[in-house]
Amino acid sequence: MSSWQNSLPRTDQYVDEIGDIRYGNIAGLTDLTQKVSYYIERKDLPLKELEDIHTMLLKIKLPIDEPELYPFEIPILIDFRKLLYKIEKIIEVPN
């Protein structure tokens, strides 16, 4: 419990520095990536649905073009980009 309380000021400082939207997008990305990956692996989806999923994922504002990334953001972004690449291979979207 005390380690969780000790992490709160750092989390608050991080959110203050980067903003609520970036924090929310990064914080929710791992769960989203896992759920979408599971969904597309377990279903035989029509091409249109995969294209729609791909389009929705691309609409998420991520800090990829920001001048600075935080170390814990990088593995989250890597997993997300792997998911995008996986979908692109299925629907054959040029990079």
C-alpha positions in Angstrom: 0.0 0.0 0.0 2.8 2.5 0.8 4.5 1.8 -2.5 1.3 2.6 -4.3 0.9 5.8 -2.3 4.5 6.7 -3.1 3.9 6.3 -6.8 0.9 8.8 -6.8 2.9 12.0 -6.8 5.0 10.7 -9.7 1.8 9.7 -11.6 0.3 13.1 -10.9 3.4 14.8 -12.0 3.5 12.8 -15.2 -0.1 13.6 -16.0 0.5 17.2 -15.4 3.5 17.2 -17.7 1.9 15.3 -20.6 -1.8 16.0 -20.2 -4.8 14.0 -19.6 -5.4 12.9 -23.2 -1.9 11.5 -23.7 -2.0 9.8 -20.3 -5.4 8.3 -21.0 -4.4 7.0 -24.4 -1.2 5.4 -23.2 -2.8 4.0 -20.0 -5.6 2.3 -22.0 -3.5 1.1 -24.9 -2.2 -2.1 -23.4 -5.7 -3.3 -22.6 -7.0 -2.2 -26.0 -4.2 -3.9 -27.8 -4.8 -7.2 -26.0 -8.5 -7.1 -26.5 -8.3 -6.2 -30.2 -5.6 -8.8 -30.8 -7.6 -11.5 -29.1 -10.8 -10.5 -31.0 -9.1 -10.7 -34.5 -7.4 -13.9 -33.7 -10.5 -15.7 -32.4 -12.9 -14.6 -35.2 -13.0 -15.1 -38.9 -13.6 -11.4 -39.6 -14.6 -10.1 -43.0 -12.2 -7.8 -44.7 -14.4 -4.7 -44.2 -14.5 -5.2 -40.4 -10.7 -5.5 -40.3 -10.4 -2.4 -42.3 -12.8 -0.6 -39.9 -10.8 -1.8 -36.9 -7.6 -0.6 -38.6 -9.2 2.8 -39.3 -10.4 3.2 -35.7 -7.0 2.3 -34.3 -5.3 4.9 -36.5 -7.5 7.6 -35.0 -6.0 7.2 -31.6 -3.8 10.1 -30.8 -0.4 8.8 -29.7 2.8 10.5 -28.8 4.8 8.9 -31.6 5.7 12.3 -33.2 6.3 14.1 -29.9 9.8 15.4 -29.2 10.0 13.2 -26.1 8.8 9.8 -25.1 8.8 8.4 -21.6 10.6 5.0 -21.2 7.5 3.1 -20.1 5.6 4.4 -23.2 7.9 2.7 -25.6 7.0 -1.0 -25.0 3.3 -0.1 -25.1 3.7 1.7 -28.4 5.7 -1.2 -29.8 2.9 -3.7 -29.0 0.3 -1.4 -30.5 2.4 -1.0 -33.7 2.8 -4.7 -33.9 -1.0 -5.0 -33.8 -1.4 -2.5 -36.6 1.2 -4.3 -38.6 -0.6 -7.6 -38.1 -3.8 -6.1 -39.3 -2.1 -4.4 -42.2 -0.6 -7.8 -43.3 -4.1 -9.3 -43.3 -5.7 -6.5 -45.2 -2.6 -5.8 -47.3 -2.4 -2.1 -46.5 0.7 -0.4 -47.9 2.8 1.2 -45.2 
